[in-house]
């Protein structure tokens, strides 16, 4: 993911933050998935995997109002937190005991580098004390291909899309597949995720792996709380159409026209201009 694309997202988001999130719960028998749609300016999602006796948090909330709302919900579940996985999102560390945090190997170094630290500096400038951007960095790491069992649930980690941050996709309990962005059907994909022609191929490969994982539900750090296979299939077809189009169409303006004609009356048409800029640099 290019630095300028990440920082552009900082500029575009609003600076007003009020927690008005909602929770969605899916019961898989051996565990429950609680998806927290934060409604924060970054479109972040946070998750709780509820085992029989304890909990695992995936991507803690980043804004203080959301941290409070999320923490109150966790308390109502009346089970201890076993682990907190700070995967793609390195923020919100004040919400939980630091000893509970784990991060994928390579991410602690990455978040100290120019891309991530520049992004976080932009957030600090835009949101001030509304966002929890602490100096703490998790020191407990796991390999990007690790298999762990926490709170009685299996977590199978895979390297995420090769053009994204060096974090991981996660197959949870063989039924839920986490990736950086929740797949969304009937919507043009965004320039933050599709930052280059290489990102088209990397994201397509990731979605195809998700499809073949055996999961029934797909989740991510941005977008919507949960998605089904229809959303995965839509994005796979969409990315294949992008590959076909950029191989034969020579200008960004023509690309936009082809995508408009192919996908009539779907959401996110305003994404196409930035997407074309990324694909026709």
Protein Blocks (a to p, Z undefined) as FASTA:
>chain_A
ZZklmmmmmmmpcfbdcdfbdcddddehjaccddddekpanopacdddddfkbccdehia
fbfklmmmmmmmmmmnopacfbdcdfklgghklmpcfklpccdehjlmmmmmmklmmmmm
mmmmmnmmmbccdfbdcfbdcdfkbccdeehiacddddddfkbccbddddehhlaccdfb
dcdehiacdfklmncfklmmmmmmmmmmmmmnopabdcdfehcfbdcfklmmmmmmmmmm
mmmmmmmpcbfklmmmmmmmmmghiehklmmmmmmmmmmZZ
